[in-house]
Amino acid sequence: MAHYERMLSESHPLYLQNLNFDLLRARAKGDYAMFVLALVTVMVVPPSVVIGTYDLRLFVLPAKSMNDYRNRLDERPSTPQ
């Protein structure tokens, strides 16, 4: 019995060290995942803002009067339904 008690008491610090290492490795994976997510966000958001701005129907803005606006709507090709 004393042999098992001594063996367990000697292996306890190694077990705690292994747990600490596993925790550090898991934390590093989480940090890397957050870095990749932030990098993708930084790369995707600016082009989407530019595309979204030019995707708006900006032909309405230069209209000088309501009649000019209606004429532009009439000139626009209709979409088939």
C-alpha positions in Angstrom: 0.0 0.0 0.0 2.8 2.4 0.8 4.3 1.8 -2.6 1.1 2.9 -4.4 0.8 6.0 -2.1 4.3 7.0 -2.9 3.8 6.4 -6.6 0.7 8.5 -6.6 2.3 11.3 -4.6 5.2 11.5 -7.0 3.0 11.5 -10.1 0.6 14.2 -8.9 3.0 17.2 -9.8 3.5 15.7 -13.3 -0.3 15.4 -13.7 -0.8 19.0 -12.7 2.0 20.1 -15.1 0.3 18.1 -17.9 -3.0 19.8 -17.2 -1.3 23.2 -17.2 0.3 22.5 -20.6 -3.0 21.3 -22.0 -4.7 24.5 -20.8 -2.0 26.6 -22.4 -2.3 24.7 -25.7 -6.1 25.1 -25.7 -5.8 28.8 -24.9 -3.3 29.2 -27.8 -5.7 27.5 -30.2 -8.5 29.9 -29.1 -6.2 32.9 -29.6 -5.3 31.7 -33.1 -8.9 31.2 -34.0 -9.7 34.8 -32.8 -6.8 36.1 -34.8 -8.0 34.4 -38.0 -11.6 35.6 -37.4 -10.3 39.2 -36.9 -8.2 39.0 -40.0 -11.0 37.7 -42.2 -13.3 40.5 -40.8 -10.7 43.2 -41.6 -10.3 41.8 -45.1 -14.1 41.5 -45.8 -15.7 44.5 -44.3 -14.0 47.3 -46.3 -14.8 45.8 -49.7 -18.4 45.1 -48.7 -18.8 48.7 -47.6 -17.5 49.9 -51.0 -19.7 47.4 -52.9 -22.7 48.3 -50.8 -22.2 52.0 -51.5 -22.0 51.5 -55.3 -24.8 49.0 -55.2 -27.3 51.6 -54.1 -29.6 53.1 -56.8 -27.7 56.4 -57.0 -29.4 57.4 -60.3 -32.1 59.1 -58.1 -29.7 61.6 -56.5 -29.0 63.9 -59.4 -32.7 64.4 -60.2 -33.5 68.1 -60.3 -37.3 67.7 -60.1 -39.9 65.1 -59.5 -40.7 65.1 -63.3 -37.0 64.3 -64.0 -37.2 61.5 -61.5 -40.3 60.1 -63.2 -38.7 60.3 -66.6 -35.7 58.3 -65.4 -38.0 55.7 -64.0 -39.9 55.4 -67.3 -36.6 55.0 -69.2 -35.4 52.2 -67.0 -35.8 48.8 -68.6 -38.5 46.7 -67.0 -37.6 43.3 -65.5 -39.5 40.2 -66.8 -41.7 38.6 -64.3 
